[in-house]
Amino acid sequence: MKKKIIIGLGIYTLFFLLCGIYIIYIIQSATTELDRLITLHQVEILREHYLLQVKRVQTDLTLKDTRHKRTFDTVVQNVVSMGRIVDTCFDCHHNQQATERLQDLKKQTETYKDALSRVLTLRANTARILAEEDAAFQIGEDLIGKVRDVIAITSSKLAENTQRAMIRIARTKYMLYFLVGIGPLMSAFLGYIFLSGLTNPVNVLLDSTRKLKAGNLDHRVEALKDEFGELAASFNEMAASLKEQMLKMQRTEQMVIVGELAAGLAHEIKNPLAGIKVAMHVLSEETSMSAEDREVIRKVAQEVVRVESLMRNFLNFAKPAKPQLADLNVNSLVNTVLAFYMKSRPSAPDRPNAVRIEKDLQPLPETMADPMQLQQIFLNLVLNAVDAMPNGGTLSVRTSHEKETDFLRIEFADTGKGIPRENIEKIFQPFFTTKPKGTGLGLAISKQLIEQHGGEISAADNPGGGTVFRILLPVAAVAAETAT
Amino acid sequence: MARHLLAACLFLFLLAGCSQENTPFKPSADKRKTILIGLIPEQNIFKQIERYEPLAVYLSSKTGTRITLKILPRYGNIIDNFKMAGLDGAFFGSFTYALAHAKIGVEVLARPVALDNTSSYHGLIFVRKDSGIASRREMKGKRFALVDKATTAGYLFPKRYFHEAGIDDWKKYLGEAYFSGTHEDAVYDVLNRKADVGAAKNTVYYRVAKADPRILKELTILAKSPDVPENGLALRKDIDKALRSSMKDALLKMHEDPEGKAVLEQFGARWFIETTNADYTPVVNYASEIHLNLATYDYIND
């Protein structure tokens, strides 16, 4: 669209530039034509003026030696003016023929001036004086005739030139009107094209925005061109992302509600369970009770303990305790957890279903973390790994420091049957479990606790078979504020 | 306080006095003088105007005084017009200056030096080559074109020319004697067979001959007069000395100024030289030899 706008504006500018240039040319042509006409009229006026001046001098000559004669100075001034007028005629550019006529006119004028000078200065007998006066007068008459001829030719040509010029000027005028009229129309047309090119896609986007606002998250912008196409693609991506985020938010809200409900329920259940537990304990003290009844009471007490454990897990997930940060050596903690497991496992390592432990613990920097929470997490992962290998296998534990990101990397890998692909995305969701007696909260709680430390936990297939759980823990762990 | 006020007033008075004393004198533009200079009809009067106009403009710019030209229809009118038309000066011919100096007391400033490095002219008496006239003897009964009674070459010289031959009543000796008014017309009258004999100054003769080759081809010169000063600028005696000096200085230094040099070239001269009354002695002697009294001479053409 940017290119189209630039090209359009270029065409727009070029169009108006050409119109402007042409209008200037038209005005210049008309002005030049009018200037030429004015000049021609001025020339005609000048020649008329020259004729009048010659006649005036001729009159001065006629009135000489009469009682109406002009003064010598006046006559001289008139003759000088006449000479200047004819000289002025040569200021303009003429063709060769016109120049020759003017040259002849000038020559005749000089002859006339010479004759007049003769008349004005001669002192002789009457016959000689009259002869000179007559000669001068005749030269003057000849000059008048020539001037009239020149004026006639000039007038004729002036009329022709005027007519042609007026025709050209009229044509120029109509062309100017046309351009002045078509200019706004072209402007409007181009403006409409530009506006259409801009407003149509914008309207489509606005319409889509309104539908999105109305809650139609499945609406997608139809294919648009140029930058608007990119904008449409971004809009579609945004809509898809928005829908996804909304779904996640719905799930989160559901989880929050469930969590709060579970917490409340667990709290309310704890008290009766405590009473039942005490009652069972009291009953177990009865010496008159049969062995069979005593066994029943023991089972009841055992189930009560199980329910208590379930309730505690609910509470831990719903209201996880904030981490109590302390300097911690993760390798030491891993060793502690593994040692605890070794002591508590039911079978010996040499038995067929025994789980063999492999450790690869790299030197690690001290980490700020909650040791109890991390112990809980690590223990949970170890127990899950062991449960994944009921027939025995190898539990590999690896730790390392990623210097580039300043994160600790802790991995727990088993060699069991692995997690099905369709479940691997769900194992961190609360209440998801494939164990008959599981609560489905262990990994969810672990994930929650790790995230409180600013870390990450993930699960993946182990290249050698089984599953590997990977924890990334920042060295400078900062207890993140939990959303809940 | 009174003392301080008095001191301030005194200071202001002193300051005003200093300011007034330091103000240079500058003449008002309204007091600019106009000088009217007469031109004699040495040649075609319109050509004469064209010839002297650039010089007048130049002198105006150099002197700060407006120089206005006035062409006169007759040589003799230049003397009358000093009295009637209020001329302040004129470019006089040699004889007209002698007359004007004697009658009205004008004083000459300077005169031009021609391109041939001469600052004088002489009179010529000429005829057509095919006229059959070779001496005064053949002029009997012929038409003589003079210039003006107030010219050396156009009247004084021919008068002496006939006087030397013992012909004092030369008007009766000739068939017709008239005044062409200008030296140029005298030349052309002979050339165009309107007159049989002509008299004119050599500078004009050769100037028009340069423009019209027929003159040298068809005319011949029979006699020449002694040299007399070329036309010089003279002013009235009562003209302001500063202005007189300014004009004289401008004329004498024209050739040193590029603008002035251009004007001189157009005028047809190399430069101007200082001129005094002593330079006109040949004219005075010439007149004396024919018993002509300059103070009482009647310069009006018959």
Interface residues (C-beta under 8 A of the other chain):
Chain A: F72 D73 V76 V79 V80 G83 K113 D114 L116 S117 R118 L120 T121 L122 R123 A124 N125 R128
Chain B: P41 N44 I45 F46 K47 I49 K70 I71 P73 R74 D148 E176 Y178 F179 S180 G181 T182 D185 K194 N301
